[in-house]
Amino acid sequence: MNNFYCCFKIAADLCILASKIIVFKKMKRMRTVSGISLKANILMMLSYLCIYTDPLDWNSLSFWNVYNNLIKVAMVEYQIGLFLFIYYRFYKTYEKRDDKCSVWFIFIISLLFGIFTSHKTHKYYTSVLRGYQFKKRNFYSFWSILKNSGHCLNALSIIPQLVMTQESGSCEAATGRSIILQGTGNALMLVYNICACYYTSNRLMYVFLGVVTLIINLDFMLIYYKSMMVNIESKMNVKVKKINEKVEKVKNYFRK
């Protein structure tokens, strides 16, 4: 993987990690998870576990594999930490009533996607963890189904957050910088997959999922900024009302 387009993936990973760190630091500083969807983060955590648990991805010591594995560990650790923050530490600030998106259809779609996009394998898979070989012939590979389902789950995992932001009208723990970085990371990852698709024919699935992810993220960005504008307008109206009240008091004072 010494091709030039790998720089797009590195930039995408760094943008996504930076976005997650910004949200995590703001939650810790404000001591609130208001507006953050627990369901969305559970889906993302499960997607990372599905994508990154293939033993074959851990059997090489090349620079690219070591880099990818470090990114995988960072992503999984973040999602587990965020889940613990929401579910245990700041659960009192979690707005459960607004987090009402049904996730079963996302699980079903992801599983069907994994089954129908997985390839039949006639290879011997080497288990890195136990050190033995096992043969799987003429049926869909378990790891392939798990990984493809995880990629689909990851693409759709933001939907509960989208629904929650629409319901609550705010997302206090998110920031403009984190949302822009997340969208930039997804766009760069799509560029990487398009470039990789030119050299390898097995990247079409990732291009499709990248387009879906980018569309959903753009929709989320639009909803977030609309809600922010509404909140700013309401705050401005409150301030204007207070100023008008003070002006009226001054006028009444001088009239007397």
N, C-alpha and C positions, 0 to 999 in steps of 0.2 A: 504493500500500500504506500509506495513512494510517489504517487501521482500528485500533481500540483493541486488537484481539487480537494485533497485532504485538509488543506488549510481552511476550507469552508466549514468542515465538520468541527475542527478545533475551535474556530471562532463561534460556531453555534453552541457548542458545549459550554464555552466560557460565558456566553451571554445568558444561557439558561441557568447556569449555576449562580451567576451574579444576581439574576432576578430572584432566585429562591433565597439567597442570602439576605437581600434587601428586605424581603417580606418577613423572614425569620427575625431579623434584628428589630424591625419595627414592632412586631408582635411582642417581643421580649421587652422593648422599651415602654410601650404603651400598656403592657400587661392585659392585652385583649386579643381575642380571635374573632371579634365582631365582623360579620360579613364573609368569613372564610367557611367554605363548605367542607364538612367532615367527610361526606360521601365522595366528593371529588378527590380528596386526598387519599382515601382508602383505595379508590379505583386506581389512582396513579401508583400507589405503593404496590398493589397487586400486579399492575402491569410491569413494573420494574422487576419484581421477583420472577414473573413469567419470562421476561426477555433475557434476564441475566443469569439464569440458573442452568443453562446448557453447559455441561462439563467440557464439551469440545472447545468452548470459547476460552478456556483457562489452561490449555495444554501447550501453549507456546510462550517463549520468553522474548519474542521480538519487541522492538520499541513500540510499534503500533498496538500490539496486543496488551502490553503493559499499560500504555496510556489509556486504552479503552477500558481495561479492568479497573484502573484507578477512578475513572469517571463513573463507572458502574457502582463502585463502592460508595462514592460520594453521593450519588443520586439516591441510592437505597437508604443510606444513613440519614439523609435529609428527610426523606418521606417518613421514615420510622420516627424520627425526632419530632416532626410536625404533628404526626398522629398522636404521640404521647402528650405534646403540648395542648392540643385541642381537647383530647379525651380525658386527661387527668389534671393538668396544671391549671388551665384556664377554661374549664368546661362551663363555669358559671356565665361566662361571657359569650358562649357559643349559642347562636340563634337557631335552635333546632326547628322551631315552627316554620322558618323560611326555607330550611333545607329539606324540601319535600319532593325532590325529583326521584322518580322510581328508577332504580339502577338495574332492575332485572332485565329490561330490554337491551341494555348496554352489554350485559354479560352474555345474553343469548346471541346478539349480533356478533360479538367478538368471537365466541366459540364457533359459530357457523363460518365466520370468515377464516378462522384458523384451520378448520377442517377442509374447506374447499380450496384454500390457497396453498396447503402443504403438499409437498411432492412425495411420491412413492420412492422409497429408498431400498437399495440392494447392497448397501455398504455395511461394513463392520464398524460399530461405534465403540470406541475405547473409553471406558469409564476411568476418568482421572482420579476420582475419589477412592475407588476400590481396586483399581489396577487389573481388571479383567475385561475380556471381550465378550460381547453378546451380539447375536445376529438378529436382525429384524427384516424379514422379507415380505414383499407383496402387501404391505399395508402402510397406512399413514404413520410416519414417525411421530412418536410421542413428543419429542423435543421440538420438532418442527411445528406441530400443532400448537404447543404451549407458547413458543416464541411468536408465531404469527398472530395468535389470539392476544398476546400481550401487546404487540404493536398496535392492533386495532383498539384495544382497551385504552392504551395511552392516548391515541388520537381522539377518542370520545370522552375521556375522563373529565374534560373541562365543562361538559354539558351541565352537570349538577351545579357547578359554580355559576354558570351562565343563568340558570333558572333562579338560583338564590339571589343573585344580584338584581334580577328583574323583580323578584318578590319584595326584597328589603329596600331596594333603591339606593343602597350604599354598600361599600366594602372598605371599612376603616383600615384594615390591616394591609390592604394593597396600596401601592403608590403608582404615580404616573411613570416613574423610572422603571419600576419592576415590570409593568405591563408592556412598555416599549421594548425592554430587553427581551422579554419572553417572546414577543412577536418577531423581533429581529432574529432571535435564535432559531425560531421555527422557519423563517424565510431562508436563512442561511443553510439550514439542514435540507430544505427543499432543493436549493441550488446544488448542494453536494450530491444529493440523490439523482438529480437530473444529469449532472456531469458523469457520475458513476454509471448511470444507465447507458450512456454512450459507449462505454467500454465493456460493461457486463450486462447481459440481458435479464438478469434476475433481480433488477432493482425497480421494476415497474410497480410492484406492490408498494414499495416505500414512497415512490413518487405520488401515487394515488392517495396514500394515507397522509403524506405531507401536505397535499392540496387541501384535503378535508380538515386537517389540523389548523392550517393557516386561515381557512374560511371561518372556522369556529372561533379562533382567537381574534380575528378582525371584528366579528360580531360582538364578542365580549368587550373588546376595546371600545367599540361604539356605545354599547350599553353603559359601560363604566363612565365614560366621559359625559354622556347625557345625564347620568345620575349626579355626577360632580357639578355640572352646570346648574342643575335644578337645586342642589344643596347650596351652591354659592348664591344663586338668585334669592332663595328663601332667606339666607342669612343677611343679604343686602337689604331685603325688604324689612326684616326685623330692625336692622340698624337705622334705616330711613324712618321707620315708624317711631323709634325712640327719639331720634333727632327732632322729628315733627312735634312730638309730645313736649320736649324741652322748649322748643320755640314757642309753642302755645302757652306754656307756663310763663315764659318771659313776657309775652305779649299781654297776658292777663295781669301780670304783676304791674306793668307800667300803666295799664288802663285804670287800675285802682288808684 
